[in-house]
Amino acid sequence: MTQNLTETSRPAATPAASRDWWRDAVIYQVYPRSFADGNGDGMGDLPGIRSRLPYLRDLGVDAVWLSPFYASPQADAGYDVADYRAVDPMFGTLLDADGLIRDAHDLGLRIIVDLVPNHSSDQHEWFQRALREGPGSPLRDRYHFRAGKGESGELPPNDWESIFGGPAWTRTENPDGTPGDWYLHLFAPEQPDFNWENQAVADEFRSILRFWLDMGVDGFRIDVAHGMVKAPGLPDIGGHDQLKLLGNDVMPFFDQDGVHAIYRSWRKILDEYPGERIGVAEAWTPTVQRTANYVRPDELHQAFNFQYLGTSWDAAELREVIDLSLDSMRPVEAPTTWVLSNHDVTRHATRFANPPGLGTQLRTPGDRELGLRRARAATLLMLALPGSAYVYQGEELGLPDVTDLPDEVRQDPSFFRQAGQDGYRDGCRVPIPWSGTEAPYGFGPNPGGPSWLPQPAEWAQLSVEVQTGDPTSTLELYRSALAVRREHPALGAGEAVAWLEAPEGVLAFRRESAAGSFVCTVNTTGEPVRIPAPGRILLSSTEAVAVEGETVIPADSTIWWAV
């Protein structure tokens, strides 16, 4: 299945080197099936993404992260990879990927691709051969095949549970039709876990890294970066609710110390290539301090800050997690990252529209106006903090989650399983609106054409076309914020903020540079707050009012100041 480029192909050039570009980069996540549909079949694809790259350049981001587009049966939206060196036909071809990388580099954008090393698809050639060849096949050691417990091996090898619900083990059938061994899958049964103790697995992924680096990609976002190594002997966990422990405790299948040897070997490969290619860890760990282990100087460059993503719209909570994040990254000299939304959680415009404490997958729309106001304020706060920021496609349009999708159109695999993740991730994956008054709103080339998930009628008023040029729109707020962030000498990379005295419910901090100072003030309360003006207003998430030498910060809003 692996595709080949034509003989005349050459590696795409990398954008002009900017030392440590990743320390303050704004990275835009594209979920390929929902960004832009180039051929009108209702599914986003690489040609569609390629056609919209000028929009991303003009938005002001530095890099584009593409969620998986590899050959896959799509049991989990492409996170079940059958061939790591091929593009799934639903998204295009390897030549389309090559052209996208080239065009991005010509526009000054970098490309980061997803890598899924914890598990493959059950349709991967290795796994299929392991099943065909039966017990004793050397390919079985590349996965976790185990004999079951009980008199006839009828019970799973241990008590681990799948993140998607149910046992983390599925029993196979031997080539002669008799019940066989069990295999481990921490996610769907269609996603068997690799055994990273097997040298062939490690060798294969080093080769995969080089394949895409040779194609010109600028880095990798590593899916389940905390999951590849399992505790020796695969021990039982005991009578706990494992799903509630995730992210709160060290589990025998997550955040094992052995993963760090893998990333040290990968860092050597990344450093061989010009242009500062990077690795980004999706590592769910119990503490920010544990996350810092993934970005030590000889390992990866960045790690997602999920503790920040899950923080409520509350000044005290935000200040605590900001301090903890900066303090944890400082000893390893890594940039702190900030993110508010992604393809696995309810969009923050909807999270902030609901009461706190409901988690990151919500089923209620909440107060739409309140949610958008807070989301705009939260964005300016995020972009004012030291380090690198991630933007999820559509958040720049102020898109809410679609919480009322009919059950019959949902495609999240965990929706169809009991006791797993909530399964409502489809709500943040609805294709984004570009233009026009009729669905699919420019997502595809044909008015009235198909869309793999239905778009709400009210999204016609949230399209790129409608918001462009409107100074009050969320899109223009993002464009302005990213332009100021790029130009102001006190914004971007850094290790600290200087907190200023502020009323209860208000955050105020200063950032310094030799060429100028910057102050950010954030009112997380539901009432206007009056403060002395610290300088000249650069940007505000809502209209601020000056009163007798003071400034009134409206409820749930953020102001940027030049000092």
C-alpha positions in Angstrom: 0.0 0.0 0.0 2.9 2.4 0.5 2.9 5.1 -2.1 5.9 6.5 -3.9 6.7 9.9 -5.2 7.7 10.4 -8.8 11.4 10.1 -9.7 11.6 13.9 -10.2 10.5 14.7 -6.7 12.9 16.4 -4.3 12.6 17.1 -0.6 10.6 20.3 0.1 12.6 23.2 1.4 12.3 24.3 5.0 11.3 27.9 5.8 14.1 30.2 6.6 15.7 29.0 9.8 14.7 31.0 12.9 16.6 29.9 15.9 14.3 28.3 18.5 11.2 29.2 16.4 9.2 26.6 18.4 9.7 28.4 21.7 7.1 31.0 20.9 5.3 29.5 17.8 1.6 29.8 17.3 0.6 26.4 15.9 -2.7 25.9 14.2 -4.3 22.4 14.4 -6.1 21.2 11.2 -8.4 18.2 11.6 -8.2 17.2 7.9 -11.7 15.7 7.5 -13.3 18.9 8.7 -11.2 21.8 7.4 -11.7 22.0 3.6 -13.1 19.5 1.0 -11.3 19.8 -2.3 -13.3 17.3 -4.4 -16.9 17.7 -3.1 -17.3 14.3 -1.6 -18.2 15.7 1.8 -14.8 14.8 3.4 -12.0 17.2 4.0 -8.7 16.4 2.2 -5.2 17.5 1.5 -6.0 19.4 -1.7 -8.6 21.3 0.3 -6.1 22.1 3.0 -3.5 23.2 0.4 -6.0 25.6 -1.1 -6.6 27.3 2.3 -3.0 27.7 3.3 -3.0 31.5 2.3 -5.8 31.9 4.9 -3.6 30.5 7.6 -0.6 32.6 6.6 -2.8 35.7 6.7 -4.3 34.6 10.1 -0.7 34.9 11.4 0.2 31.5 12.6 3.7 30.0 12.4 3.0 26.3 11.8 0.2 23.9 10.9 -0.3 20.6 12.7 -2.2 18.0 10.7 -4.1 15.3 12.5 -3.6 11.8 10.9 -4.1 11.5 7.1 -2.4 8.1 6.8 -3.9 5.0 5.2 -6.4 3.7 7.7 -9.7 1.8 8.0 -10.9 4.9 10.0 -12.1 2.9 13.0 -10.9 5.9 15.1 -10.8 8.7 12.6 -7.3 7.8 11.3 -5.7 7.1 14.7 -5.7 3.5 13.6 -2.9 3.5 11.0 -2.5 0.6 8.5 0.4 2.2 6.6 2.5 5.0 8.1 4.1 5.8 4.7 0.9 6.2 2.7 -1.9 8.8 2.5 -5.4 7.4 2.8 -7.3 7.8 -0.5 -10.1 9.7 1.2 -7.5 12.5 1.9 -5.5 12.3 -1.4 -2.1 10.9 -2.3 1.5 11.2 -1.2 2.0 13.7 -4.0 -0.7 15.8 -2.5 1.1 15.7 0.8 4.3 16.7 -0.9 2.6 19.6 -2.6 1.1 20.8 0.6 4.4 20.8 2.4 6.0 22.7 -0.5 3.3 25.3 -0.6 3.3 25.8 3.1 7.1 26.4 3.1 6.7 28.8 0.2 4.2 30.8 2.4 6.6 30.7 5.4 4.5 28.1 7.3 5.9 25.0 8.9 4.1 21.6 8.8 3.8 19.3 11.8 2.3 15.8 11.3 0.7 13.4 13.7 2.6 10.2 14.6 0.7 7.3 16.2 3.4 5.0 17.8 1.4 3.4 20.6 -0.7 1.3 18.4 -1.5 0.4 14.8 -4.6 -0.6 13.0 -5.6 -4.3 13.2 -5.3 -4.1 9.4 -1.6 -3.3 9.6 0.4 -5.9 7.6 2.3 -6.9 10.8 -0.8 -7.7 12.8 -2.6 -9.5 10.0 0.5 -11.7 9.4 0.7 -12.4 13.2 -3.0 -13.6 13.1 -2.5 -15.7 10.0 0.7 -17.3 11.2 -0.7 -18.1 14.6 1.1 -18.8 17.9 4.9 -18.9 17.6 4.9 -16.3 14.8 7.8 -13.8 15.5 5.5 -11.0 14.5 3.4 -11.6 17.5 6.2 -10.3 19.7 5.8 -6.9 18.0 2.4 -6.6 19.8 1.2 -7.8 23.2 -0.2 -11.3 22.6 -0.8 -13.2 25.8 -2.4 -16.5 26.9 -5.6 -16.0 28.9 -6.3 -16.9 32.5 -8.7 -19.6 33.5 -8.9 -23.3 32.8 -9.1 -22.8 29.0 -7.6 -19.3 28.8 -11.1 -17.9 28.6 -10.3 -14.9 30.8 -8.3 -11.8 29.8 -4.6 -11.8 30.9 -5.1 -9.0 33.3 -7.7 -6.5 34.5 -6.8 -3.5 32.3 -9.6 -1.5 30.8 -9.8 0.2 27.4 -9.9 3.9 27.4 -13.0 3.5 25.1 -14.7 1.2 27.5 -14.7 -2.6 28.2 -11.7 -4.9 28.6 -8.3 -3.8 27.1 -8.0 -7.3 25.7 -9.6 -9.2 22.7 -9.3 -12.9 22.2 -8.1 -14.1 18.8 -9.0 -17.2 16.8 -6.2 -19.6 15.8 -5.8 -20.5 12.1 -7.5 -23.8 12.8 -10.5 -22.1 14.3 -9.8 -22.8 17.9 -9.8 -20.0 20.5 -6.4 -18.4 20.7 -4.3 -15.9 22.6 -5.5 -12.4 23.6 -4.0 -9.1 22.4 -3.8 -5.8 24.2 -5.5 -2.6 22.9 -5.7 0.3 25.3 -8.1 2.0 22.9 -10.5 0.3 20.3 -10.1 -3.4 19.5 -9.1 -2.3 16.0 -6.0 -0.6 17.6 -3.6 -3.3 18.9 -0.8 -1.9 21.0 2.8 -2.2 19.8 5.3 -3.9 22.0 8.1 -1.4 22.3 10.4 -4.0 23.9 10.7 -5.5 20.4 13.6 -4.0 18.5 11.8 -4.2 15.2 9.2 -1.8 16.4 11.8 0.7 17.5 13.6 0.3 14.2 10.5 0.8 12.2 9.5 4.0 13.8 13.0 5.5 13.4 12.6 4.7 9.7 9.1 6.3 9.6 10.5 9.5 11.2 13.2 9.7 8.5 10.6 9.1 5.7 8.6 12.1 6.7 11.6 14.3 7.6 13.0 13.6 4.2 9.6 14.7 2.8 10.2 18.0 4.5 7.9 18.0 7.5 9.1 20.2 10.4 8.1 18.0 13.3 5.7 15.5 14.8 2.9 15.6 17.3 3.2 12.3 19.1 -0.1 10.7 19.9 -0.3 9.0 23.3 3.3 9.9 23.9 3.0 8.6 27.5 1.7 5.1 26.5 4.2 3.1 24.5 6.0 1.4 27.4 4.1 -0.9 29.8 5.2 -2.0 33.3 7.1 -5.3 33.3 4.8 -8.3 33.6 1.7 -6.3 32.8 0.5 -6.3 36.4 -3.2 -6.1 37.5 -4.3 -2.7 38.8 -6.9 -4.0 41.3 -10.4 -3.0 42.0 -10.2 0.6 40.9 -12.2 2.7 38.4 -9.3 3.0 36.0 -10.9 5.6 33.8 -11.3 8.0 36.7 -7.7 7.4 37.7 -6.4 8.4 34.2 -4.4 11.6 34.4 -4.4 11.5 38.2 -2.2 8.5 38.9 0.7 6.7 37.4 -0.8 3.6 35.7 1.1 0.5 34.6 0.4 1.3 31.0 0.9 5.0 31.0 3.8 7.4 31.8 6.3 4.7 32.5 9.9 5.9 32.8 11.0 3.7 29.9 9.4 6.0 27.3 12.1 8.5 27.8 14.8 6.3 26.2 12.6 6.3 23.0 12.5 10.0 22.9 16.2 10.4 23.4 16.8 8.2 20.4 14.3 10.2 18.4 15.8 13.6 19.4 19.1 12.5 17.8 17.3 11.9 14.5 15.5 15.2 14.7 18.7 17.0 15.3 20.3 15.5 12.2 18.0 17.6 10.0 18.3 21.3 9.3 15.7 23.9 10.2 15.1 22.8 13.9 12.6 19.9 13.4 10.6 19.3 16.6 8.8 16.7 18.6 5.6 17.5 20.5 4.3 15.2 23.2 0.6 14.5 23.8 1.4 13.2 27.3 -1.4 12.9 29.8 0.4 12.8 33.2 -0.6 13.2 36.8 1.3 16.4 37.3 2.9 19.2 35.2 6.2 18.1 36.8 5.8 14.7 35.2 5.0 16.3 31.9 8.3 18.2 32.1 10.2 14.9 31.9 9.2 14.7 28.2 10.9 17.9 27.3 14.2 17.6 29.0 17.0 19.0 26.7 17.8 15.7 25.1 14.2 14.6 24.6 11.2 16.3 22.9 10.8 20.1 22.4 7.2 20.7 23.6 4.5 18.9 25.5 0.8 19.8 25.6 -0.3 21.6 28.8 -3.5 19.7 29.5 -3.7 21.0 33.1 -4.2 24.5 31.6 -6.8 23.4 29.1 -8.9 21.9 31.9 -8.8 25.1 34.2 -12.0 26.9 35.0 -12.6 30.6 34.1 -11.5 31.7 37.5 -8.7 34.1 38.3 -7.2 32.3 41.2 -7.3 28.9 39.5 -5.7 30.4 36.3 -2.9 32.1 38.2 -2.1 28.9 40.1 -1.9 26.7 36.9 0.1 29.4 35.0 2.7 29.7 37.8 2.9 25.9 38.2 3.3 25.5 34.4 6.1 28.1 34.1 7.8 26.8 37.2 7.8 23.2 36.0 9.2 23.9 32.6 11.9 26.3 33.8 14.3 23.6 35.2 14.3 21.7 31.9 14.6 24.9 29.8 11.5 24.0 27.8 8.8 26.4 26.6 5.5 26.2 28.3 2.6 25.5 25.9 -0.9 26.8 26.1 -4.0 25.4 24.5 -7.8 25.9 25.0 -9.3 23.5 22.5 -8.5 20.5 20.3 -10.3 17.6 18.5 -10.9 15.6 21.7 -12.5 18.2 23.9 -15.6 20.5 23.9 -14.7 23.8 22.3 -13.9 26.4 24.9 -16.6 28.7 23.7 -19.0 26.1 24.9 -17.0 25.0 28.0 -17.0 28.5 29.3 -20.7 28.9 28.5 -21.5 26.2 31.1 -20.9 26.0 34.9 -17.4 24.9 35.9 -16.6 21.4 36.9 -18.5 19.6 34.1 -15.3 18.2 32.5 -14.1 18.6 28.9 -16.9 16.8 27.0 -20.2 18.7 27.5 -23.6 17.9 26.1 -25.3 21.3 26.8 -24.8 24.5 24.8 -25.0 26.8 27.9 -25.1 30.5 27.6 -23.8 31.1 24.1 -23.2 34.9 24.5 -21.4 34.4 27.8 -19.3 31.5 26.4 -18.1 33.6 23.4 -17.2 36.6 25.6 -15.2 34.4 27.9 -13.6 32.5 25.0 -12.4 35.8 23.4 -10.9 36.9 26.8 -9.3 33.5 27.4 -7.7 33.7 24.0 -6.0 37.0 24.7 -4.8 35.7 28.0 -3.4 32.6 26.4 -1.6 34.6 23.7 -0.1 36.9 26.2 1.6 34.2 28.2 5.3 33.2 27.7 5.8 30.2 25.4 4.0 28.6 22.5 0.3 28.5 21.8 -2.0 26.1 20.0 -5.1 27.2 18.1 -7.7 24.6 17.0 -9.4 25.1 13.7 -12.6 27.2 13.9 -11.9 28.7 17.3 -10.8 31.8 15.5 -14.4 32.0 14.3 -15.8 31.7 17.8 -17.4 28.3 16.9 -19.3 26.6 19.6 -19.6 22.8 20.0 -22.5 21.3 18.2 -24.2 19.7 21.2 -27.4 18.5 19.4 -26.0 16.2 16.7 -28.5 13.4 16.2 -27.2 10.0 17.4 -27.6 8.5 13.9 -24.9 10.8 12.5 -22.3 10.5 15.3 -19.1 8.7 14.4 -17.0 8.9 17.6 -16.1 5.2 18.3 -16.4 5.7 22.0 -20.0 6.8 21.6 -20.9 3.3 20.7 -19.2 1.7 23.7 -20.3 1.4 27.3 -18.4 3.0 30.2 -15.7 4.6 28.1 -15.1 8.2 27.1 -18.2 10.2 26.9 -18.1 9.8 23.1 -19.3 13.3 22.2 -16.2 14.4 20.4 -18.1 14.8 17.1 -19.4 18.1 18.4 -16.0 19.8 18.1 -15.3 18.1 14.7 -18.1 19.5 12.6 -16.7 21.0 9.4 -15.9 24.8 9.6 -17.8 27.4 7.6 -16.0 29.4 5.0 -18.6 31.3 2.9 -22.1 31.5 1.6 -25.6 31.1 3.1 -26.1 27.5 2.3 -24.5 24.4 3.8 -21.7 23.3 3.5 -20.8 27.0 3.7 -17.8 26.7 1.4 -16.4 23.7 3.1 -16.8 21.9 -0.2 -16.8 23.3 -3.8 -20.6 22.8 -4.4 -23.4 24.8 -2.7 -25.7 22.3 -1.1 -23.0 19.6 -1.3 -22.4 16.9 1.3 -20.7 17.2 4.6 -19.6 14.2 6.7 -21.2 15.8 9.8 -24.1 18.3 9.5 -23.4 22.0 10.1 -25.9 24.2 12.1 -27.9 26.7 10.1 -26.6 29.6 12.3 -23.1 28.9 11.3 -23.7 30.9 8.1 -23.2 34.0 10.2 -19.9 32.7 11.6 -18.2 32.0 8.3 -14.8 33.4 7.3 -16.5 35.5 4.6 -18.9 37.1 7.0 -16.3 37.9 9.7 -13.6 39.2 7.5 -13.4 42.9 7.7 -15.7 43.2 10.7 -13.7 44.8 13.4 -15.9 43.3 16.1 -15.6 39.8 14.8 -13.7 37.0 16.6 -11.7 36.3 13.4 -10.4 39.9 13.3 -9.6 39.7 17.0 -7.4 36.7 16.4 -5.8 38.3 13.4 -5.0 41.5 15.4 -3.8 39.5 18.4 -1.5 37.4 16.4 -0.1 40.4 14.6 0.5 42.3 17.9 2.0 39.1 19.5 4.5 38.8 16.6 5.5 42.5 16.6 5.6 43.4 20.3 9.1 42.7 21.8 7.8 41.7 25.2 5.5 38.9 23.9 6.3 35.4 22.7 9.0 33.4 24.3 10.0 33.8 28.0 10.0 32.1 31.3 8.1 34.3 33.7 5.4 36.9 34.3 5.4 39.6 36.9 2.1 39.6 38.7 0.6 43.0 39.6 -1.8 43.9 42.3 -5.3 43.6 41.1 -8.9 43.4 42.5 -10.3 40.0 43.4 -11.3 38.1 40.3 -8.8 40.0 38.1 -5.5 38.9 36.8 -2.8 41.5 35.9 0.7 40.8 34.9 3.6 42.6 33.2 6.1 41.3 30.7 9.3 43.1 30.1 11.8 43.5 27.2 14.6 45.9 26.5 12.5 47.5 23.8 9.2 47.9 25.7 6.9 46.6 28.4 3.5 44.9 28.1 0.7 44.5 30.6 -2.3 42.1 30.4 -5.4 42.5 32.6 -8.1 39.9 32.7 -11.5 40.3 34.4 -12.9 36.8 35.1 -15.9 38.2 37.1 -19.4 38.9 35.8 -19.2 42.6 36.7 -17.2 45.5 35.3 -14.0 46.4 37.3 -12.3 49.8 37.4 -8.5 49.9 37.5 -5.9 52.6 36.9 -4.8 52.5 33.3 -1.3 51.0 33.2 -0.6 52.4 29.7 -2.0 52.6 26.2 -4.6 50.0 25.1 -3.3 47.7 22.3 -6.2 45.4 22.1 -9.3 44.4 24.0 -11.6 41.4 23.8 -14.6 43.7 24.4 -14.8 47.5 24.3 -13.1 49.1 27.2 -14.2 52.5 28.7 -11.9 55.2 30.1 -13.3 57.1 33.1 -11.4 59.9 34.8 -7.9 58.5 34.3 -9.1 54.9 35.0 -10.3 52.2 32.8 -13.4 50.1 33.2 -12.6 46.4 32.3 -15.9 44.9 31.2 -17.1 41.6 32.7 -15.3 38.5 31.3 -12.8 40.4 29.2 -9.1 40.9 28.6 -7.1 44.1 27.7 -3.6 44.3 26.3 -1.6 47.4 27.2 1.6 49.0 25.9 3.6 50.5 28.7 
